[in-house]
């Protein structure tokens, strides 16, 4: 169970995004995926200053960002860290 909620920002045809998605699923974590290649996704990414995909954001119940990871290694570390659990 997470302290808040996870959002994974991805793009179509992004192999690193698919790997990040699979890591989250294997860890049994629930998350919302936002496609940064869609109009809504671009707006969300811009509002969060996201320039790389995949980006994983942990937010609290109020929607305030707690932490983020913007590379495969950072996402692995974030999944393993106690910040999420």
C-alpha positions in Angstrom: 0.0 0.0 0.0 1.3 3.4 -0.9 1.3 6.6 1.2 -0.4 8.3 -1.8 -0.7 7.5 -5.4 1.6 6.8 -8.3 1.5 8.3 -11.7 3.6 7.0 -14.6 4.1 9.4 -17.5 4.9 7.5 -20.7 4.9 7.8 -24.4 3.8 5.5 -27.2 6.5 3.3 -28.7 8.8 3.9 -25.7 10.5 0.7 -24.7 11.8 2.2 -21.4 8.2 3.2 -20.6 7.0 -0.3 -21.1 9.8 -1.6 -18.8 8.8 0.9 -16.1 5.2 -0.2 -16.4 6.2 -3.8 -16.1 8.4 -3.1 -13.0 5.4 -1.5 -11.3 3.1 -4.3 -12.2 5.6 -6.9 -11.0 5.9 -5.0 -7.7 2.2 -5.2 -7.3 1.8 -1.4 -7.2 -1.3 0.4 -8.5 -0.6 3.4 -10.7 -2.2 5.7 -13.2 -0.6 5.9 -16.6 -0.5 9.2 -18.4 0.4 9.2 -22.1 2.6 12.3 -22.7 2.0 11.9 -26.5 -1.7 12.8 -26.1 -3.0 16.3 -25.8 -4.2 15.8 -22.2 -0.9 14.0 -21.3 1.2 16.9 -22.8 -0.8 19.3 -20.7 -0.2 17.2 -17.6 3.5 16.8 -18.3 4.0 20.5 -18.9 2.2 21.3 -15.6 4.6 19.0 -13.8 7.7 20.2 -15.7 8.2 16.6 -17.1 10.6 16.5 -20.0 11.6 12.8 -20.0 9.7 9.6 -20.1 9.2 7.4 -18.3 8.7 9.6 -15.2 7.2 8.2 -12.0 5.6 10.6 -9.5 4.5 9.7 -6.0 1.9 12.2 -4.7 0.1 12.4 -1.4 -3.6 12.2 -1.0 -3.9 15.9 -1.7 -2.0 15.6 -5.0 1.2 17.2 -3.7 4.3 15.6 -5.2 6.3 13.7 -2.6 9.1 12.5 -5.0 9.7 11.5 -8.6 12.0 9.3 -10.7 12.9 10.0 -14.3 15.1 7.1 -15.4 14.9 3.3 -15.3 17.4 3.2 -12.4 15.7 5.9 -10.4 12.3 4.1 -10.9 13.9 0.8 -9.7 15.3 2.6 -6.7 12.0 4.3 -6.0 10.1 1.0 -6.2 12.5 -0.6 -3.7 12.6 2.4 -1.3 10.5 2.8 1.7 9.1 6.1 0.4 6.4 4.3 -1.5 5.4 1.8 1.2 
